[in-house]
Amino acid sequence: LYIKKIVIIVFSGVDGAGKSTQIDLLKKQIEEQGFSVSSMWSRGGYTPGFELLKKSVRIVLGKKPIPSGRDEKRDRAMSNSLISRLWLMIAMLDLLVLYAITIRIKSLLGKVVICDRYLGDTFIDFSLNFPSSNFEKMWLWKLLVVISPKPDASFLFILPVEESMHRSKLKNEPFPDSKEVLEQRLEIYVASKLFNGQNWSKIDGLDSIDSSANLIKDKVLSVLNHINAS
């Protein structure tokens, strides 16, 4: 089946809540219905495109790389307003390419696009990592918000902090968030207007995989059938 417009399905929420598992299941379910599907992971400042842009800037400016992950050297470097602003600009440029160009190309090829994280998740990352940057007032961020396609269905995955930490250990996450940061993230996910509205469905990460998969499948297939019928 060929999709007549850009169709984006977004998965957002707490680490370890089951997003990757549900994305894999949904891809199979969509393909079984005759649709073509493509998934992409996006988190401002951590994508392959961002790493390439950072390397290019380092070559041009002759700068030493900022360490990855979380350590004292990185925190000290990122506390410099010029460095943090440049970091934010590169991250936003990368997302502009992903959201404004890559998604549209995939859609022109007739694919349903599943996004593992989207603008709301990056907003939380930037807010927590750069609290004094006022990044939301930067013209690049405003452009990113305006030009990014709006999701047709969005799923917010919620999970208690303790369980999120437990699952991160089981997965051997290289740079897990602290308990305090996870609590901040969960609070924003639950309370923010960014994750409320008719297109958002909340998924409890403690529910069974099958029950969550059925809820997601019914929502997404309903959207796809409605779009193709219109």
Secondary structure, 3 states (H helix, E strand, C coil): CCCCCCCEEEEEECCCCCHHHHHHHHHHHHHHCCCEEEEEECCCCCCHHHHHHHHHHHHHHCCCCCCCCCCHHHHHHHCCHHHHHHHHHHHHHHHHHHHHHHHHHHHHCCEEEEEECCHHHHHHHHHHHCCCCCHHHCHHHHHHHHHCCCCCEEEEEECCHHHHHHHHHHCCCCCCCCHHHHHHHHHHHHHCHHHCCCCEEEEECCCCHHHHHHHHHHHHHHHHHHHHHC
